[in-house]
């Protein structure tokens, strides 16, 4: 009986070693990736003086920086420009995806500059991280 227990224990340890090493083997065979950032920056500056952009790092189809519309005009928020920017960003996301890039992460950020207790400036920024197998 003791011999059967020892043999069973050795078999279990051997099988456990095989199962335990399988994930490590799978991880070492994972493909290497190339990464790309697409960053949208939309200014919130009164009077249409903001500078809104889409940035690509590295360049995407020869583009490093593309202008977007300013969110504010002299009369306040410009809903037409908001819509135009949304359409442009969706178009860029579709183009990047069609080139084989996979969206890994999107991080929204905001920054408001305060001067004398009032907020007159700020930005909305979203960083999109993409990857594709080399």
C-alpha positions in Angstrom: 0.0 0.0 0.0 2.8 2.4 0.8 4.5 1.6 -2.5 1.2 2.4 -4.4 0.9 5.7 -2.5 4.5 6.6 -3.4 3.9 5.7 -7.1 0.7 7.7 -7.2 2.4 10.7 -5.5 5.3 10.6 -8.0 2.9 10.4 -11.0 0.9 13.4 -9.6 4.0 15.4 -9.1 5.2 14.6 -12.6 1.8 15.5 -14.2 1.7 18.6 -12.1 5.1 19.6 -13.5 3.9 19.1 -17.0 0.7 21.2 -16.4 2.6 23.9 -14.5 5.1 24.3 -17.3 2.5 24.6 -20.1 1.6 28.2 -19.4 5.3 29.2 -19.3 5.9 27.5 -22.7 2.8 29.2 -24.1 4.0 32.6 -22.9 7.4 32.2 -24.4 5.9 31.6 -27.8 3.8 34.8 -27.8 4.4 37.0 -30.8 6.4 40.1 -30.5 4.4 43.3 -31.1 4.9 46.7 -32.6 3.1 49.5 -30.6 1.6 52.8 -31.7 -0.1 55.6 -29.9 -2.9 57.8 -31.3 -3.6 60.8 -29.0 -6.5 63.1 -29.4 -6.1 66.6 -27.9 -9.2 68.9 -27.9 -8.7 72.3 -26.5 -11.2 74.1 -24.3 -10.2 77.7 -24.8 -12.8 80.4 -25.2 -13.0 82.3 -28.4 -11.9 79.5 -30.7 -8.2 80.0 -29.8 -7.6 76.4 -28.9 -5.4 74.0 -30.9 -7.0 70.6 -31.2 -5.0 67.7 -32.8 -4.6 64.0 -33.4 -1.1 62.8 -32.9 0.4 59.5 -34.1 3.5 58.0 -32.6 5.1 56.6 -34.7 3.7 58.2 -37.9 0.7 56.5 -39.3 0.5 56.5 -43.1 3.0 59.4 -43.2 0.9 61.5 -40.7 2.4 62.7 -37.5 -0.2 65.3 -36.6 -3.6 66.1 -37.9 -5.7 69.2 -37.0 -9.1 68.9 -35.4 -11.7 71.7 -35.1 -11.8 73.9 -32.0 -14.6 73.0 -29.6 -15.3 76.6 -28.7 -16.1 79.6 -30.9 -16.7 83.2 -29.8 -20.3 82.3 -28.8 -19.4 79.2 -26.7 -19.3 75.5 -27.5 -19.6 74.7 -31.1 -21.7 71.5 -31.5 -21.0 71.3 -35.2 -17.2 71.1 -34.4 -17.8 68.5 -31.7 -19.6 66.4 -34.3 -16.9 66.9 -37.0 -14.2 65.9 -34.5 -16.1 62.8 -33.4 -16.4 61.7 -37.0 -12.7 62.3 -37.7 -11.6 60.4 -34.7 -13.9 57.4 -35.6 -12.5 57.5 -39.1 -8.9 57.4 -37.8 -9.8 54.5 -35.5 -11.3 52.6 -38.4 -8.3 53.3 -40.6 -5.9 52.1 -37.9 -7.9 49.0 -37.3 -8.1 48.2 -41.0 -4.3 48.3 -41.1 -4.2 45.4 -38.6 -3.7 47.4 -35.4 -5.5 46.1 -32.3 -6.7 48.5 -29.7 -5.1 47.5 -26.4 -6.0 50.5 -24.1 -7.8 53.9 -24.2 -7.1 56.4 -21.4 -9.2 59.6 -21.2 -7.5 62.6 -19.5 -8.6 66.1 -18.7 -6.6 69.1 -17.6 -8.1 72.4 -16.5 -5.8 75.4 -16.0 -6.9 77.7 -13.1 -6.1 81.3 -13.0 -7.3 83.5 -10.2 -10.0 80.9 -9.2 -11.6 80.8 -12.7 -11.2 78.2 -15.4 -10.7 79.7 -18.8 -8.6 76.9 -20.4 -8.2 73.2 -20.5 -7.9 70.1 -22.7 -9.6 66.8 -23.2 -7.1 64.2 -24.2 -7.5 60.5 -25.0 -4.5 58.2 -25.6 -5.2 55.1 -27.6 -2.6 52.3 -27.5 -2.5 49.9 -30.4 -0.4 46.8 -31.2 0.0 44.4 -34.0 2.2 41.3 -34.4 5.5 42.0 -36.0 
